[in-house]
Amino acid sequence: MMNSKCIFRSFRKRFAPLSALLFVFAFVYGCSVAEPKTDAKTAEVKAGNASETTAPPKGATITIDPNGPADTVRAFYKGLRDKKFREAIFLTNLRPAIEGLTDAELKDFSLDFEAIAGDIPTEIEINGEIISGDTATVTANLPNPESEKNEVQQIKLRRQNGIWVILTVDDEAEKRIKLDGKSYFYNLRIETHQEEAKKMLERISNAQLAYSLQNKSVAEFPVLIDAGYLPDDVLSSQSTGYNYVVTLDAKKVGYFATATPAEYGRSGRLSFLLELDNKGISRVTSKDNGGKPMKK
């Protein structure tokens, strides 16, 4: 996938639910990019101060025309900040994923959206706009969570039916959104939770190995957490969507661990099993087990 890969990677470090999705709402195309090159003969260009800065955003530094690309970007961020999530997402090519959701269904994602809204600056410094036919690029000074600095970032837009639409995902993802409709958010959350569940089990394996090298035994989760080998997320499904269980053998030299969906079909579909083979090498397997553990 396009630049959204680094957006998703950044977001995962901060929020577990919908980690592969929501950061793109708050910081569209959130990887620092170079200034675009555009033929001045075919494009309308507006530019302000576009240098990298650690100062807080100070508002627009260019003239913003009503209903133009920059105005759409400004309305998008304002909608998120004001917690008008449906209205904000309607300004993006993620619209088919939300327009079919009822208000009650939208509340399933409210905590995630609100966490994002709290990270949006009061003022968005929009400092550039390039329009070329039915495409546009708006540059803005936005926070990058990895560097913890404000950086000039690009926001791509497309004009369709006379309205500017923010492009938050690439063509392939856009086709999937149109196909999945309102199920897209739910499916993506499940996929994200399942990916993170596998990673958590791999982390458990590394934690047990590190602990056993020092203590000649394996340990329960609280011990591994206290030793700094595991995050306390492993004890709760609230942020992970999965329940994790570790079972030690009688001598505490062997173990297996399972991950099962907290809500089968909503937070995940696959069940996971981490166990040691006869050579003591850990392996993670998974299958759709109806929400039940693969081993007890």
TAPETA-V577928 format. One record per residue. BURIAL is 1 if it has 24 or more other ideal C-beta (glycine too) atoms within 12 Angstrom, else 0. Layout:
# TAPETA-V577928
burial: <BURIAL & BURIAL>
This chain:
# TAPETA-V577928
burial: <0 & 0 & 1 & 1 & 0 & 1 & 1 & 1 & 0 & 1 & 1 & 1 & 0 & 1 & 1 & 1 & 1 & 1 & 1 & 1 & 1 & 1 & 1 & 1 & 1 & 1 & 1 & 1 & 1 & 1 & 1 & 1 & 1 & 0 & 0 & 1 & 0 & 0 & 0 & 0 & 0 & 0 & 0 & 1 & 1 & 1 & 1 & 1 & 0 & 1 & 0 & 0 & 0 & 0 & 0 & 0 & 1 & 0 & 0 & 1 & 1 & 1 & 0 & 1 & 0 & 0 & 0 & 1 & 1 & 1 & 1 & 1 & 1 & 1 & 1 & 1 & 1 & 1 & 1 & 1 & 1 & 0 & 0 & 0 & 1 & 1 & 0 & 1 & 1 & 1 & 1 & 1 & 1 & 1 & 1 & 1 & 1 & 1 & 0 & 0 & 1 & 0 & 0 & 0 & 0 & 1 & 0 & 0 & 1 & 0 & 0 & 1 & 1 & 1 & 1 & 1 & 1 & 0 & 1 & 1 & 1 & 0 & 0 & 1 & 1 & 1 & 1 & 1 & 1 & 1 & 1 & 0 & 0 & 0 & 1 & 1 & 1 & 1 & 1 & 1 & 1 & 1 & 1 & 1 & 1 & 0 & 0 & 0 & 0 & 1 & 1 & 1 & 1 & 1 & 1 & 1 & 1 & 1 & 0 & 0 & 0 & 0 & 0 & 1 & 1 & 1 & 1 & 1 & 1 & 0 & 0 & 0 & 1 & 1 & 0 & 0 & 1 & 0 & 0 & 1 & 0 & 1 & 0 & 1 & 1 & 1 & 1 & 1 & 1 & 1 & 1 & 1 & 1 & 1 & 1 & 1 & 1 & 1 & 1 & 1 & 1 & 0 & 1 & 1 & 1 & 0 & 1 & 1 & 1 & 0 & 1 & 1 & 0 & 0 & 0 & 0 & 0 & 1 & 1 & 1 & 1 & 0 & 0 & 1 & 0 & 0 & 0 & 0 & 1 & 1 & 0 & 0 & 1 & 1 & 0 & 0 & 1 & 0 & 1 & 1 & 1 & 1 & 1 & 1 & 1 & 1 & 1 & 0 & 0 & 0 & 0 & 0 & 0 & 0 & 1 & 1 & 1 & 1 & 1 & 1 & 1 & 1 & 0 & 1 & 0 & 0 & 1 & 1 & 1 & 1 & 1 & 1 & 1 & 1 & 1 & 1 & 0 & 0 & 0 & 0 & 0 & 1 & 0 & 1 & 0 & 1 & 0 & 0 & 0 & 0 & 1 & 0 & 1 & 1 & 0 & 0>
